[in-house]
């Protein structure tokens, strides 16, 4: 495990994308652009109906394609035929396997394993399988402790991180108050044992993050840095940043 590579250069959020110029988030072109600038990249993966990992952020297809409905209701072979709306490079949805073949270890990659908070860990296991066979610097992370723990069991030698923030927004309301308390205070640590912490830049500093960092040495990777003030905060409270909307 080589955490140093993951913290060497800034990480482009969902690849180095620019929708205004036809480079769509999580696309081949966005990842390729990150590589050409020497950045690491962070992408999201979703589970398909047939258990494959595809590179896509949303649970549903509506925002980023001309299709509708849940990603998990379609097979991988169906999904890879779907164009990404606004791409001037002909990008379609692609699989994590295809991404790893493209990157081939040239730059570090961080894979966010999306969750429905339902105990389904198939995506964690598939991601672990792919990264365990991959030769380049890589890591996986998730908001969901069950997913992080499952990934750790399946691929103990691959770096894993827990994602968190203050859990004080509308998105967090679907989680119970008890679960939000556990998440924001990293009380799942004995179960997940992450190698790094990926924390929202707007919620730094956070006492639980500081304590975990001091006691375990787990470095802090912060997201999503979009402004000069975000960047200044990242410099004060984190070891690495995931950025978007500018060249770091």
DRENLUMBA-810859 format. One record per residue (C-alpha): residue number from 1; residue in three letters; x, y, z. Coordinates in steps of 0.02 Angstrom, whole numbers, plus 50000, padded with zeros to 5 digits. Example, Ala and Ser with C-alpha at 12.3 -4.5 7.8 and 13.67 -1.06 7.14 Angstrom:
DRENLUMBA-810859
1,ALA,50615,49775,50390
2,SER,50684,49947,50357
END
This chain:
DRENLUMBA-810859
1,UNK,50000,50000,50000
2,UNK,50072,50167,49945
3,UNK,49974,50310,50023
4,UNK,50112,50432,49977
5,UNK,50065,50425,49792
6,UNK,49885,50470,49834
7,UNK,49941,50626,49926
8,UNK,50077,50683,49806
9,UNK,49976,50786,49683
10,UNK,49802,50866,49691
11,UNK,49654,50757,49641
12,UNK,49529,50811,49509
13,UNK,49350,50789,49567
14,UNK,49257,50671,49449
15,UNK,49403,50694,49332
16,UNK,49456,50861,49260
17,UNK,49286,50904,49190
18,UNK,49212,51062,49114
19,UNK,49031,51044,49061
20,UNK,49029,51216,48979
21,UNK,49157,51151,48855
22,UNK,49083,50980,48833
23,UNK,49190,50882,48956
24,UNK,49068,50790,49068
25,UNK,49103,50731,49246
26,UNK,49162,50552,49269
27,UNK,49189,50532,49082
28,UNK,49336,50458,48988
29,UNK,49382,50632,48929
30,UNK,49378,50703,49106
31,UNK,49492,50566,49171
32,UNK,49606,50584,49020
33,UNK,49618,50772,49051
34,UNK,49669,50742,49231
35,UNK,49804,50623,49173
36,UNK,49871,50748,49045
37,UNK,49890,50878,49182
38,UNK,49976,50756,49300
39,UNK,49834,50756,49426
40,UNK,49762,50609,49516
41,UNK,49576,50586,49492
42,UNK,49423,50541,49594
43,UNK,49273,50456,49514
44,UNK,49111,50377,49574
45,UNK,49049,50201,49540
46,UNK,48873,50131,49542
47,UNK,48812,49950,49539
48,UNK,48724,49881,49384
49,UNK,48584,49754,49374
50,UNK,48713,49619,49334
51,UNK,48835,49666,49472
52,UNK,48960,49769,49372
53,UNK,49038,49935,49426
54,UNK,49005,50081,49310
55,UNK,49080,50254,49325
56,UNK,48933,50368,49364
57,UNK,48887,50482,49508
58,UNK,48698,50486,49520
59,UNK,48582,50346,49571
60,UNK,48472,50387,49421
61,UNK,48512,50423,49239
62,UNK,48405,50579,49220
63,UNK,48529,50722,49253
64,UNK,48674,50663,49147
65,UNK,48594,50565,49005
66,UNK,48440,50565,48895
67,UNK,48376,50412,48987
68,UNK,48278,50400,49149
69,UNK,48270,50283,49297
70,UNK,48391,50197,49416
71,UNK,48565,50149,49358
72,UNK,48551,49985,49454
73,UNK,48401,49934,49349
74,UNK,48508,49921,49190
75,UNK,48642,49797,49142
76,UNK,48820,49854,49109
77,UNK,48802,49814,48925
78,UNK,48650,49928,48915
79,UNK,48730,50068,49014
80,UNK,48890,50080,48911
81,UNK,48786,50120,48758
82,UNK,48708,50274,48840
83,UNK,48787,50441,48788
84,UNK,48826,50573,48918
85,UNK,48723,50729,48885
86,UNK,48827,50877,48827
87,UNK,48985,50780,48786
88,UNK,49069,50847,48630
89,UNK,49187,50698,48630
90,UNK,49057,50562,48613
91,UNK,49077,50501,48791
92,UNK,48962,50366,48856
93,UNK,48944,50285,49025
94,UNK,49091,50167,49051
95,UNK,49142,50031,49171
96,UNK,49273,50039,49307
97,UNK,49366,49902,49215
98,UNK,49377,50012,49061
99,UNK,49439,50157,49166
100,UNK,49578,50055,49245
101,UNK,49633,49993,49074
102,UNK,49643,50173,49011
103,UNK,49739,50241,49160
104,UNK,49856,50090,49173
105,UNK,49940,50155,49331
106,UNK,49995,50321,49257
107,UNK,49917,50428,49394
108,UNK,49833,50388,49561
109,UNK,49647,50353,49563
110,UNK,49522,50366,49704
111,UNK,49360,50271,49680
112,UNK,49206,50325,49778
113,UNK,49089,50178,49804
114,UNK,48912,50247,49805
115,UNK,48787,50176,49927
116,UNK,48599,50163,49950
117,UNK,48624,50137,50138
118,UNK,48535,49969,50124
119,UNK,48672,49846,50174
120,UNK,48708,49794,49994
121,UNK,48897,49771,49981
122,UNK,48907,49695,49807
123,UNK,48983,49853,49735
124,UNK,49116,49857,49870
125,UNK,49164,49678,49829
126,UNK,49169,49708,49641
127,UNK,49273,49866,49662
128,UNK,49391,49771,49778
129,UNK,49409,49633,49649
130,UNK,49454,49755,49512
131,UNK,49576,49859,49616
132,UNK,49661,49704,49688
133,UNK,49704,49651,49509
134,UNK,49759,49827,49459
135,UNK,49942,49875,49461
136,UNK,49929,50064,49482
137,UNK,49911,50173,49637
138,UNK,49729,50171,49691
139,UNK,49611,50183,49838
140,UNK,49427,50164,49874
141,UNK,49315,50263,49990
142,UNK,49133,50278,50038
143,UNK,49017,50373,50154
144,UNK,48945,50208,50212
145,UNK,49043,50116,50349
146,UNK,48967,49950,50294
147,UNK,49039,49976,50121
148,UNK,49210,50026,50187
149,UNK,49215,49875,50302
150,UNK,49162,49758,50161
151,UNK,49296,49830,50047
152,UNK,49426,49806,50184
153,UNK,49379,49624,50205
154,UNK,49386,49593,50018
155,UNK,49547,49690,49982
156,UNK,49641,49721,50145
157,UNK,49798,49775,50051
158,UNK,49713,49917,49955
159,UNK,49699,50088,50036
160,UNK,49523,50129,50096
161,UNK,49449,50289,50162
162,UNK,49293,50347,50251
163,UNK,49203,50500,50183
164,UNK,49116,50620,50300
165,UNK,49057,50795,50339
166,UNK,48941,50876,50464
167,UNK,48785,50783,50405
168,UNK,48685,50940,50430
169,UNK,48607,50964,50258
170,UNK,48449,50907,50170
171,UNK,48535,50755,50095
172,UNK,48578,50689,50268
173,UNK,48397,50696,50327
174,UNK,48365,50522,50256
175,UNK,48482,50455,50391
176,UNK,48427,50439,50571
177,UNK,48495,50563,50700
178,UNK,48588,50419,50785
179,UNK,48672,50368,50623
180,UNK,48721,50547,50583
181,UNK,48799,50563,50756
182,UNK,48900,50404,50730
183,UNK,48958,50462,50558
184,UNK,49009,50639,50602
185,UNK,49104,50578,50755
186,UNK,49189,50429,50667
187,UNK,49122,50308,50797
188,UNK,49125,50168,50668
189,UNK,49317,50172,50669
190,UNK,49344,50002,50754
191,UNK,49237,49925,50616
192,UNK,49302,50018,50464
193,UNK,49485,50052,50511
194,UNK,49512,50170,50364
195,UNK,49685,50215,50302
196,UNK,49633,50395,50266
197,UNK,49491,50516,50302
198,UNK,49401,50608,50162
199,UNK,49309,50754,50241
200,UNK,49206,50898,50174
201,UNK,49308,51057,50167
202,UNK,49165,51165,50233
203,UNK,49162,51059,50392
204,UNK,49346,51077,50435
205,UNK,49412,51086,50566
206,UNK,49312,50947,50648
207,UNK,49365,50882,50818
208,UNK,49332,50699,50777
209,UNK,49440,50712,50622
210,UNK,49581,50795,50719
211,UNK,49576,50660,50854
212,UNK,49574,50517,50728
213,UNK,49718,50595,50633
214,UNK,49823,50617,50789
215,UNK,49787,50445,50862
216,UNK,49800,50340,50704
217,UNK,49903,50445,50585
218,UNK,49769,50430,50451
219,UNK,49794,50578,50333
220,UNK,49652,50694,50284
221,UNK,49594,50716,50104
222,UNK,49467,50857,50089
223,UNK,49329,50888,49961
224,UNK,49269,50979,49859
225,UNK,49386,51128,49845
226,UNK,49312,51256,49725
227,UNK,49363,51428,49787
228,UNK,49520,51516,49852
229,UNK,49446,51512,50028
230,UNK,49416,51325,50012
231,UNK,49596,51304,49956
232,UNK,49660,51404,50103
233,UNK,49557,51299,50223
234,UNK,49622,51140,50142
235,UNK,49799,51200,50167
236,UNK,49768,51228,50351
237,UNK,49672,51070,50396
238,UNK,49706,50935,50266
239,UNK,49848,50840,50185
240,UNK,49768,50829,50013
241,UNK,49628,50911,49916
242,UNK,49501,50854,49788
243,UNK,49469,51006,49679
244,UNK,49350,51063,49543
245,UNK,49329,51212,49427
246,UNK,49510,51271,49415
247,UNK,49685,51208,49383
248,UNK,49773,51172,49546
END
